[in-house]
Amino acid sequence: MEPVEFDHVVGYKVPLSLGVADDVANLELTGRRGYVELWARHALVSATPRPFVP
């Protein structure tokens, strides 16, 4: 196995939060910038307070 270059990351194809197994088959090599931007947006949306609807 070759080392991962600086501009790449090993990330999940399908997020674990969607109920998939934490398995090597769910990992892929992808571009660092796009991966970080995607998860930063996800974190912002997840942290945004939502109004209470009874």
C-alpha positions as CSV (number, residue, x, y, z in Angstrom):
1,M,0.0,0.0,0.0
2,E,1.3,3.4,-0.9
3,P,1.2,6.4,1.5
4,V,-1.6,8.9,1.0
5,E,-0.4,12.1,-0.6
6,F,-1.0,15.5,1.1
7,D,-3.8,16.5,-1.3
8,H,-5.8,13.3,-0.7
9,V,-7.6,11.7,2.2
10,V,-9.1,8.3,2.9
11,G,-12.8,8.9,3.6
12,Y,-16.1,7.0,3.8
13,K,-18.0,6.4,0.6
14,V,-21.2,6.4,2.6
15,P,-21.2,8.2,6.0
16,L,-21.5,6.0,9.1
17,S,-24.3,8.2,10.3
18,L,-26.5,6.5,7.5
19,G,-26.1,3.2,9.2
20,V,-23.5,1.5,7.1
21,A,-20.8,-0.7,8.6
22,D,-17.4,0.7,9.5
23,D,-15.5,-1.4,7.1
24,V,-12.6,-1.1,4.7
25,A,-14.9,-1.7,1.8
26,N,-16.7,1.6,2.6
27,L,-13.4,3.6,2.3
28,E,-12.1,5.5,-0.8
29,L,-9.2,7.7,-1.7
30,T,-10.5,11.2,-2.6
31,G,-9.4,14.8,-2.9
32,R,-8.7,16.5,0.4
33,R,-10.2,19.9,-0.4
34,G,-13.6,18.6,-1.6
35,Y,-13.8,16.2,1.3
36,V,-13.1,18.8,3.9
37,E,-15.5,21.3,2.3
38,L,-18.2,18.7,2.2
39,W,-17.9,17.8,5.8
40,A,-17.5,21.4,7.0
41,R,-20.9,22.1,5.3
42,H,-22.4,19.0,6.9
43,A,-21.2,20.2,10.3
44,L,-22.6,23.6,9.9
45,V,-26.0,22.3,8.8
46,S,-26.0,19.8,11.7
47,A,-25.2,22.5,14.2
48,T,-27.8,25.0,13.0
49,P,-30.6,25.2,15.6
50,R,-34.0,24.3,14.3
51,P,-37.3,25.7,15.6
52,F,-39.3,23.5,17.9
53,V,-42.4,22.1,16.2
54,P,-44.7,20.3,18.6
